[in-house]
Amino acid sequence: MALPALADVAEAAEPQAAAVTAAATARRRRRMGWPGLLGAAVLLFWMLAAAFGPSLLQHDMSAMGGAAVFAPASAEHWLGTDYLGRDMLARVIDGARYTVGVALLATLLASGIGTTLALLAAASGRWIDAVLSRTLDTLTAIPSKMFALIIVAGFGSSIPVLVATAAVIYVPGAYRIARSLAVNINAMDYVTVARSRGEGTAYIMLREILPNIVGPMLADLGLRFVYIVLLLAGLSFLGLGVQPPAADWGSLVRENIGALADGHAAVLAPAFAIASLTIAVNLVIDNLPGRMARERGAR
């Protein structure tokens, strides 16, 4: 009689154990690993520096510095000085608002426009999908840096032009990703049911398709942000990006390139800032809650 009782107890405990395991798995999926937390901390630091750093600086960034040119790091100048004797730490913090701010605005425009067009193409179908896809494929065929150089050379390198140029360049990529997701969602039964009960295109786009592609599109937005940061930094290094007296991190590298032979912080600090920002974004994307579990499930 003891053996059946033990078997019954074990059988009754199995659902509870499965529930505990499922709850633990769900908690792990909601939790970000330490690389993701490190990336999020670095990203938050640069976001705060871009938002509040310039207002905390006590002197004009365009003014001549009072220290020696390319002075070494000291208690007064933690990262030394630049080619005009200005504090390099203050210059890097001030440059964050251009590098992070301009890139973030352009990324939001590119991802927002691309996603909206993709939803319209997937929900409408037929000729609207064909026209949008072929038009944006034409933009994709143009090399991004060549397109940026032509636009900036023709219209100048003001902040609005840089934002618009970067956004236009990366709209096709965001559109292709969003469309591939939206087309699959559009074929689902619940979308067919919503369409059969008379729901309009806007309802299908915003209520049925969009909520199901938000997660992947947020990850894609992070990648677009990295691409745009590197694009704008490259333009500034060539002298076609943010113009003096303002300076982003690419401009700071170009201005102080003469100190590269000595390994001076004036040229290494902005380069490290660009690298830390892009690596941080990639760490956050790679460690989004649930992503690793989904990848293991797919394999």
Rosetta blueprint (number, residue, H / E / L):
1 M L
2 A H
3 L H
4 P H
5 A H
6 L H
7 A H
8 D H
9 V H
10 A H
11 E H
12 A H
13 A H
14 E H
15 P H
16 Q H
17 A H
18 A H
19 A H
20 V H
21 T H
22 A H
23 A H
24 A H
25 T H
26 A H
27 R H
28 R H
29 R H
30 R H
31 R L
32 M L
33 G L
34 W H
35 P H
36 G H
37 L H
38 L H
39 G H
40 A H
41 A H
42 V H
43 L H
44 L H
45 F H
46 W H
47 M H
48 L H
49 A H
50 A H
51 A H
52 F H
53 G H
54 P H
55 S H
56 L H
57 L L
58 Q L
59 H L
60 D L
61 M L
62 S L
63 A L
64 M L
65 G L
66 G L
67 A L
68 A L
69 V L
70 F L
71 A L
72 P L
73 A L
74 S L
75 A L
76 E L
77 H L
78 W L
79 L L
80 G L
81 T E
82 D L
83 Y L
84 L L
85 G L
86 R L
87 D E
88 M H
89 L H
90 A H
91 R H
92 V H
93 I H
94 D H
95 G H
96 A H
97 R H
98 Y H
99 T H
100 V H
101 G H
102 V H
103 A H
104 L H
105 L H
106 A H
107 T H
108 L H
109 L H
110 A H
111 S H
112 G H
113 I H
114 G H
115 T H
116 T H
117 L H
118 A H
119 L H
120 L H
121 A H
122 A H
123 A H
124 S H
125 G L
126 R H
127 W H
128 I H
129 D H
130 A H
131 V H
132 L H
133 S H
134 R H
135 T H
136 L H
137 D H
138 T H
139 L H
140 T H
141 A L
142 I L
143 P L
144 S H
145 K H
146 M H
147 F H
148 A H
149 L H
150 I H
151 I H
152 V H
153 A H
154 G H
155 F H
156 G L
157 S L
158 S L
159 I H
160 P H
161 V H
162 L H
163 V H
164 A H
165 T H
166 A H
167 A H
168 V H
169 I H
170 Y H
171 V H
172 P H
173 G H
174 A H
175 Y H
176 R H
177 I H
178 A H
179 R H
180 S H
181 L H
182 A H
183 V H
184 N H
185 I H
186 N H
187 A L
188 M L
189 D H
190 Y H
191 V H
192 T H
193 V H
194 A H
195 R H
196 S H
197 R L
198 G L
199 E L
200 G L
201 T H
202 A H
203 Y H
204 I H
205 M H
206 L H
207 R H
208 E H
209 I H
210 L H
211 P H
212 N H
213 I L
214 V H
215 G H
216 P H
217 M H
218 L H
219 A H
220 D H
221 L H
222 G H
223 L H
224 R H
225 F H
226 V H
227 Y H
228 I H
229 V H
230 L H
231 L H
232 L H
233 A H
234 G H
235 L H
236 S H
237 F H
238 L L
239 G L
240 L L
241 G L
242 V L
243 Q L
244 P L
245 P L
246 A L
247 A L
248 D L
249 W H
250 G H
251 S H
252 L H
253 V H
254 R H
255 E H
256 N L
257 I H
258 G H
259 A H
260 L H
261 A H
262 D H
263 G L
264 H L
265 A H
266 A H
267 V H
268 L H
269 A H
270 P H
271 A H
272 F H
273 A H
274 I H
275 A H
276 S H
277 L H
278 T H
279 I H
280 A H
281 V H
282 N H
283 L H
284 V H
285 I H
286 D H
287 N L
288 L L
289 P L
290 G L
291 R H
292 M H
293 A H
294 R H
295 E H
296 R H
297 G H
298 A H
299 R L
